Amino acid sequence: MPAYPNWPPAVDSEVHDGAPPFAHHLWVLRRHRWKILSFIAACELATLIVSSRVTPIFESTAVIDIDRQAPAGVIGDAATRASDNDSDQFLATQIRLIEADAVLRPVAQKYRLLEREQQFRDLPQLSVSQVEGAPILLRRLKVTRPPNTYLLLISYRSPDAHLAADVANAIANSYLQHAYNLRVRSSTNLASYMEKELEELKAKMETSTQRLFQFERELNVINPEEKTNIVSARLLQLNTEYTNAQADRVRKEAAFNSVRSGSFAAAQVSTQGDALKKLLERQAEMQEKFADVQGHYGVNHPEYKKVAAQVAEIDRQLQVARANIAQRVESEFEEAASRERMLARAVAESKAQFDQLNARSFEYQSLKREAEGDRKVYDELVRKIKEAGINASFQDSSIRIADAARPGVKPVFPRLGLNLLVALLLSTVMGAAAAIISDSLDKTVRDPDLVPRLLNAEVIGSLPMVKNWRTRIAPAVAVNGNGSGSTLALARTDDDPVSTAYREAVRALRNSILLADFDRHVHSILITSASPGEGKSTIAAHLALTHAAQRQKTLLIDGDMRRPSVHRRFQLPGSIGLSNVLVSGLAWRDAVLTPVGMTHFDILPAGPPSHIAADLMGHGLTQLLDEASREYDLVILDAPPLLGFAEPLEMATAVDGVVVVTRAGQTPRKAASSVLSILARLRANTLGVVLNEVRQDTSESYYYYAHYAKYYKQGKGAKAGV
């Protein structure tokens, strides 16, 4: 027997975040692949139809080259002015100018673009004047700048390829003309303003010039600055002479005072000291001679008298010379003092004249600067006016059409290949997203791989969906077993409503329950569910039959005394059963029934419906299970749904293990989680969860059921061939 795939699932006790794995999303996409492919095909077909019916649109582009190094004028500062480092701002400004109403309006009126684009059709309440006065905005116009260039691309789209090229070229020419008109108007306004200011400057210049001329006439000089320089040089010379005269007067005054005191030394240092020196030298010689004569001769000797007379003459001459020197020194002193006084007066007069001229020179300089400034501004303004007039007529070549627009050959819209590709991508994403979102919004128990994450419980088995599987049980037949007597087996006929995959799944479920725990042997099992209609009774019946087919004594107890169904499935009478055992004290062995031809399989029906029997379930069921477990290898108890009924709680505490049946794609996760929580609170031994009615669209495990059926059919074919 092949192993049951994906079972038992590996449970990570530390991960219970409920987030589905990526493989689950892939399975969801495979599950809805035909829906997604159909949606993609429909989107592609719709895109193809719409693209083929859309009017083709052509685009033409005119290229504008902007030279930031070209001068804005031919003379003056505009001819030498370098461009600023503001290319991004400048190009952005030019793009806005191209989209301006002043540029677009002439082109729109010429080619009737407003009517072609139907801009105001959705505003019928506007009058003609309002429409004509509204700003022009061409929807099909696009102005772009390629990165890292000084180029502007003017593109226009239209169903008519020639019209698109004509409009793009017309907008480019209109932009050039508009830029030229702006420059001309700016120069004209500047010239008008400067001419107005020129009259005022001219009057001001004439006034300042007249004041300067009048001031020169008052001074009676041609250039007061030169006059001031002469007076300044004269004053400097007089100061020098006056200083020298003072020094000479002091020197002569000192000599005069010395001579007047009678000192020969002072007389010698005077200007007349040379003659006095000669007389003193002669006096010294005569006195030396007189001393010699006096030593040799007497006073009456003629030589003595002669020399004495010479000495007396020399002394007289010295006295006369000293008197003359004193008179001359006095005269020189008086002359020096007089000259000093004259120079002092001259210096004072020159300084007064210099101060007067200097004071008037400041006023003159102020008037002269004012007159020169007015003339300079006037001359500069006249030059600017002439330059502006010349530059205004200069057609600036910094903005030019580098490449004129030409009619397009292929339409730019619709682009069928791109549209189909975009539709493919979008429809694929939308289809996949819709499938995953719809799967995430499904709050039912479906995929065995997600149950451990969502419910913190193991999936011990999953049973595929089989048509009419609830209606009846496959008949059991006795077969020979190697001389050991007859045994039980499920009939395998072509009209068997239970498929091969279902039988294999039931066998896998049995092995999962009985072989999972080697330390604790399970003798009694409770099969329950969260709500009615989950298929628990059918699973209990097939599980019991499968176990009995293994030559193991099996007892199936119908514990649902409100809606008993086991006896009907096996076509047995249900008048006596579990309710009689609990209420009237009937021995349970007397109520056990054995289907025809089944030696290892017994059934204890529920008996007549009774609420009293449900209340007596606790003690009586525990004793019954203890006795039956000693006689049977396995006791399977079919219980009512656990939610909303009391007796399943008592049954869960009495059995060795509990199996919770859920219906794939139908049982809410919240209900299954409630059942598991109740069992955990009762400390019942929950063996795991069984997914019932697993379909191809609810779980990836359905692939293996188809594999089993195919494998079984191949085996039958091989056997028939033999």
TACORWO-V424572 format. One record per pair of residues at least 12 apart in sequence whose C-alpha atoms are under 6 Angstrom apart, sorted by the first residue. I is the first residue (numbers start at 1). J is the second residue. D is the distance in Angstrom with one decimal. If there is no record, write none. Layout:
# TACORWO-V424572
I J D
I J D
This chain:
# TACORWO-V424572
4 508 6.0
8 460 5.6
11 452 5.8
16 453 4.6
18 453 5.0
18 454 4.8
31 697 5.9
36 431 5.2
40 427 5.3
51 414 5.9
56 159 6.0
56 411 5.7
56 413 5.6
57 158 5.4
57 159 4.5
57 411 5.2
57 412 5.9
57 413 5.0
58 157 5.4
58 158 5.4
58 159 5.7
58 161 5.2
58 408 5.9
58 411 4.5
58 412 5.6
59 156 5.6
59 157 4.3
60 155 5.5
60 156 5.7
60 164 5.5
60 165 5.0
60 405 5.5
60 406 6.0
60 407 6.0
61 154 5.3
61 155 4.2
61 405 4.9
62 153 5.8
62 154 5.1
62 168 5.8
62 403 5.8
62 404 4.8
62 405 4.4
63 152 5.9
63 153 4.8
63 402 5.4
63 403 4.9
64 151 5.6
64 152 5.0
64 400 5.8
64 401 4.6
64 402 5.4
65 151 4.8
65 399 5.9
65 400 5.5
65 402 5.5
66 150 5.5
66 398 5.6
66 399 4.7
67 398 4.6
68 83 5.8
70 398 5.2
73 391 5.0
98 175 5.8
101 135 5.8
101 136 5.3
103 174 5.5
103 175 5.6
140 156 5.6
140 157 5.3
141 155 5.8
141 156 4.6
142 155 5.1
156 168 5.7
161 407 4.9
161 408 5.6
162 407 5.0
165 405 5.0
165 406 5.1
165 407 5.1
169 405 5.8
184 392 5.1
187 388 5.8
187 392 5.8
191 385 5.6
201 378 6.0
205 374 4.9
205 375 5.8
208 371 4.8
209 371 5.2
212 367 5.6
231 354 5.9
235 350 5.6
238 347 5.7
242 343 5.3
245 340 5.2
246 340 5.9
249 336 4.8
249 337 5.6
252 333 5.0
253 333 5.5
256 329 5.4
256 330 5.6
259 326 5.5
272 325 5.8
283 314 5.8
286 311 5.9
290 307 5.8
443 668 5.9
443 669 5.9
444 665 5.4
444 666 5.9
444 667 5.4
444 668 4.1
444 669 5.0
445 664 5.5
445 665 5.7
445 667 5.8
445 669 5.4
446 664 4.5
446 665 5.0
446 698 5.6
447 699 4.9
455 673 5.8
458 688 5.1
459 688 5.5
459 689 4.7
459 690 5.9
460 688 5.5
460 689 5.9
460 690 5.9
461 509 5.1
461 690 4.9
462 690 5.4
462 691 4.4
462 692 5.8
463 505 5.7
463 692 4.8
463 693 5.8
463 694 5.9
464 502 5.9
464 693 4.9
464 694 4.4
465 693 4.0
465 694 5.3
465 695 5.6
469 498 6.0
472 569 5.5
475 491 5.8
476 489 5.6
476 490 4.7
476 491 5.7
477 489 5.7
478 597 5.9
488 549 4.7
488 598 5.8
489 549 5.1
500 709 5.6
501 705 5.0
501 708 5.4
501 709 5.5
522 656 5.7
523 629 5.8
523 634 4.7
524 634 5.7
524 635 4.5
524 636 5.8
524 655 5.2
524 656 5.2
525 636 4.9
525 637 6.0
525 655 5.8
525 657 5.0
525 658 5.7
526 637 4.7
526 658 4.7
527 638 5.1
527 639 5.9
527 659 5.0
528 639 5.3
528 641 5.6
528 660 5.2
529 641 4.9
529 660 5.2
529 661 4.8
530 641 5.3
530 642 5.5
530 643 5.5
531 641 5.0
532 641 5.9
534 662 5.8
534 663 5.2
536 661 5.9
537 638 6.0
548 600 5.4
548 601 5.6
552 633 6.0
553 600 4.6
553 632 5.1
553 633 5.2
554 601 5.1
554 632 5.7
554 634 5.0
554 635 5.9
555 602 4.9
555 603 5.6
555 635 4.8
556 603 4.8
556 636 4.9
557 603 6.0
557 604 4.7
557 637 4.8
558 605 5.1
558 606 4.8
558 638 5.0
559 606 5.8
559 638 5.2
559 639 4.8
560 639 5.2
560 640 4.9
561 606 5.4
561 609 5.0
562 609 5.3
564 606 5.8
567 605 5.8
574 605 6.0
574 607 5.3
575 607 5.2
575 608 5.8
576 591 6.0
576 607 4.6
577 591 5.2
577 604 5.9
577 605 4.6
577 606 4.8
577 607 3.7
578 606 4.7
578 607 5.6
579 607 5.3
579 613 5.2
582 613 5.7
583 613 5.6
592 604 4.6
618 650 5.5
622 654 5.5
653 684 5.6
657 685 4.8
657 686 5.7
657 687 5.7
658 686 4.7
658 687 5.5
659 687 5.6
659 688 5.6
660 689 4.8
661 689 5.9
661 690 4.8
662 691 5.2
662 692 5.9
663 691 5.8
663 692 4.7
663 693 6.0
664 691 5.6
664 692 5.7
664 693 5.8
664 694 5.4
